[in-house]
Amino acid sequence: MSKDTNEGGFISHLAELRKRLINTLIFLFGLFIICYLFSDYIYGFLVEPYAAAVKDDTVDRRLIFTALQETFLTYLKVSFFTAFFFTSPFILIQIWKFVAPGLYEHEKSAIIPYFIVTPVLFLIGGMLVYYLIMPLAIKFFLSFESLGTATNLPIQLEAKVNEYLSLVMKLIFAFGLSFQLPVVLSLLARIGIIDSIFLKERRKYVVVMIFAAAAILTPPDPITQIGLAIPLLLLYELSIISVKIIENKNKEKNAQY
């Protein structure tokens, strides 16, 4: 194969990558505009865990902002977060269209399930935060309020809208990305870097690493930290099972040849 042919192939790959990136940015920007038009509804959805947790309180609850531009920037942030969340499957599709032409059929059939499972696991992680972790964490933090009988002055939450929404979005991304653990471990097993024995022997170290990661990725409270650590431990055990299944399939294929 000549040098010109190699350069031509490289340039065509760069052009294809450029096309995929432009398509992704256009899709993301268009979706961002749509999300901004409906930012009030998105805000209402993200604030619902807080509203549900305090609906029975005798205190009138509200979210405040302390800078003129804070609410505007918060709506921009929420709109981009939502747009990126819904663009993620489109990004995976663009990645697949870029790499698929260079794969064999058996390689395509092996990778396709990962492109399906990845957004599903991310969605499950986000739902866990929204429907379980955030309501429990909010009630936990509100339990430290004081009426002032012992402290002379009451201690009452006046949550900033930017800080609350940033916390929700951070936790959704943290849980969503953490839930990709089975995908990462299964891919490493397919290319021969790890195996089920390797994962079993290092289980005790992984437990420490998971709790350390949960402490870093979540606020300093036991609810969110345990809420992230326990699912990750379960996902790690499921990863061991999935890696073992991959190993058995590889042994069956090797036995046929």
Buried (B, 14 or more C-beta within 10 A) or exposed (E): EEEEEEEEEEEEEEEEEEEBEEBBEEBBEEBBEBBBEEBEEBBEBBBBBBEEBBEEEEEEBEBEBEEEEBBEEBBBBBBBBBBBBBBBBBBBBBEBEBEEEEEEEEEEEBBEEBBEBBBEBBBBBBBBBBEBBBBBBBEBBBEEEEEEEEEEEEEEBEBBBBBBBBBBBBBBBBBBEBBBBBBEBBBBBBEEEBBBEBBEEEEEEBBEEBBEBBBEBBBEEEBBBBBBBEBBBEBBBBBBEBBBEBBEEBEEEEEEE
